[in-house]
Amino acid sequence: MNNRRDFIKRAALGTAAMSIIPSKAFSNTSELKQLTILHTNDMHSHIHPFESGRNKGVGGMAQRSTIIKKIRDEGNQVLLLDAGDIFQGTPYFNTYGGELELKLMSEMGYDASTIGNHDFDNGLDGLVNQLPHAKFPFIVSNYDFSNTNMHDKYLKYKVFNKGGIKVGVFGIGIELDGLVPKNLYGNTLYQNPIEKANYYSNYLKVSLGCDLVICLSHLGFKYNTKKISDKVLACQTNNIDLIIGGHTHTFLNEPVIVRNMDKKNVQIAQVGWAGINIGRIDYFFNQKSCVKKVRGGSIFIKSK
């Protein structure tokens, strides 16, 4: 236990080589209010950088912590989000069941995550037992956990106030049937992602007056079948500004723009897997809280 505590403390002290979008790029927009969205997905229990292969030296939670701290030190409002599949992939998960991942994410100040299919790999009991280690909420809007021990352990949505900017966040999970053994997710009910996304995005944007609506999605970026993906979700909804995706381990160097049902732009972002990258999207609002400028990219995480 002491060794794990020591590692958690050391995680904030790592160093990284990185390319960060500088705030000076918008020095001519000083009258605008900046909000920085940082995002990850499909970490799969990769605590350390890869030790061999083509990704040797890449990734690592200590390295990610350094990047996050440097961005926060710029002095702008920051929202740090994850799109699920935190668990499964290294011996750390086999040994500690997700405890270390959630403790380190809490140390880094994550604001929220959604739930990926691999987060059920130790069953509902395994997930529930680890949630006390997370100092951030899990948000998923199309899973009904009413008849499970998760029923009071998650949120359908959350509104964050970042320097006067209201950001509404909801989550969409992938269909578990056929992907996850039934005994692991029990009586969890999967609900139509398009219907739930439209309901919660409308509620957040229209009823609650959010300036920005973000969907944390674990549907996957796109498919060659009729399976619902982030691109399909964006096209068939109205009030989502940004979809932060996961599941398909898609490396996007910058967000992809898709037009929604109202012919407005929706950004879709995803940064691969295993903590190789962290995404950054900067929004600039005027005094009326209208988005005036947006810029996004992917930060490569590599040890020095």
Sequence and secondary structure as in RCSB ss.txt:
>XXXX:A:sequence
MNNRRDFIKRAALGTAAMSIIPSKAFSNTSELKQLTILHTNDMHSHIHPFESGRNKGVGGMAQRSTIIKKIRDEG
NQVLLLDAGDIFQGTPYFNTYGGELELKLMSEMGYDASTIGNHDFDNGLDGLVNQLPHAKFPFIVSNYDFSNTNM
HDKYLKYKVFNKGGIKVGVFGIGIELDGLVPKNLYGNTLYQNPIEKANYYSNYLKVSLGCDLVICLSHLGFKYNT
KKISDKVLACQTNNIDLIIGGHTHTFLNEPVIVRNMDKKNVQIAQVGWAGINIGRIDYFFNQKSCVKKVRGGSIF
IKSK
>XXXX:A:secstr
 HHHHHHHHHHTT   B     GGGGGGGTTSEEEEEEEE   TT  S   SSTTTTB  HHHHHHHHHHHHTT 
SEEEEEE S  S SSHHHHHHTTHHHHHHHHHHT  EE   GGGGTTHHHHHHHHGGG SS BB SSEE TTSTT
TTS BSEEEEEETTEEEEEEEE    TTTS HHHHTT EE  HHHHHHHHHHIIIIIS  SEEEEEE S S  SS
S   HHHHHHT SS SEEE  SS  B SS EEEE TTS EEEEE B STTSEEEEEEEEE TT  EEEEEEEEEE
 B  
